[in-house]
């Protein structure tokens, strides 16, 4: 199979709330609940040549906190790595920047 860029990923907020609640219940103090990536950064990642979507990888920063690494992906399901491509991680973490309490973060 190949990626098309039109795969369906949506779930209900109730289901998403259950998933994030289960994560929060098992997380250790000081762990991140999530992070923010600005639209310009996400659009630039998706605008890379041959990009049909993005893949994420879990990583650990220098303080041992979990992060997401985002990379563009082509229709053949390959990560767009190497010369002329880029990936992202420098998310603005939650906490401290979580926004108002809602079903996903509290």
Secondary structure, 3 states (H helix, E strand, C coil): CCCCCCCCCCCCHHHHHHHHHHHHHHCCCCCCCEEECCHHHHHHHHCCCCCCEEEEEEEECCCCCEEEEEEEECCCCCECCCCCCCEECCCEEECCCCCCCCCCCC
